[in-house]
Amino acid sequence: MVLAGISLLTLGLTACGDNAAKSTASFKNSSSKTSSSYQAPEPDAAVTASSSKKEAQTYKPKAAAIKGAKYVKSGNLKKTGQYTFDKVGTRLQLTSVSHPKTTIKSGQLTYKVTTVRLIKNTAETAAAKRMAASALNLATIKSPYYTIQLKFTISNRGKQAVTTDGIKTIRLTGDHDLNAAGQLSDASAGKTIPAEGKLNTFATGLANEKTKPTFKSVKVAFAAAFDSKHQRVVDPTGWLKLTL
């Protein structure tokens, strides 16, 4: 999953406003936090602030582009058809969203997927293409490209803190997998979940380039988790099916 960890969405969409604190990103933030209060931002933007430091984050869409009834200045896309812009020049449009709220357990951890979204990303600038390709560990990327985003909560029912390796695999089709090795940016990987605590987080992966994906469901499997001595204490999960 070439996405250096669907960190792709933490850039904080200011898209024409001063809502950076509320904005979200599509790929994992490289600055990891380990805290009982850590909560990943809503995944909406195309790139993270940390991954786009070398690019100007001053893009402002044309006036006509933000007059549409479905334009969302804050970047918080909730309904199909809504769109926004990030600060390097990516137009993001929500093409589908579901709220499965399905769970799977392994050892002391419970994983609950709360939202699955498919987003059409259109690079309006060369910088937008460069940043997306970098976040997804690709040499280049074709525009538009589609990303799939999972929001999920990991609950630790145990008496000791554990560090998760995040998502093991997202299977889009029988032969199309996303993982940490390619096209997946996972904000949960490497995070520590305190005893009897929880982590609200997300992951973003490359679903397709140019053509809108046609799959109606995907499967996700979560990786192992480890104690402070780096000993595995939680095994990987089986597959959890998610309907889009």
Salt bridges, closest charged atoms under 4 A:
GLU42 OE1 - LYS151 NZ 2.40
ASP44 OD1 - ARG117 NH2 2.54
GLU55 OE2 - ARG130 NE 2.62
ASP177 OD1 - ARG171 NE 2.80
GLU196 OE2 - LYS159 NZ 2.61
ASP235 OD1 - ARG232 NH1 3.39
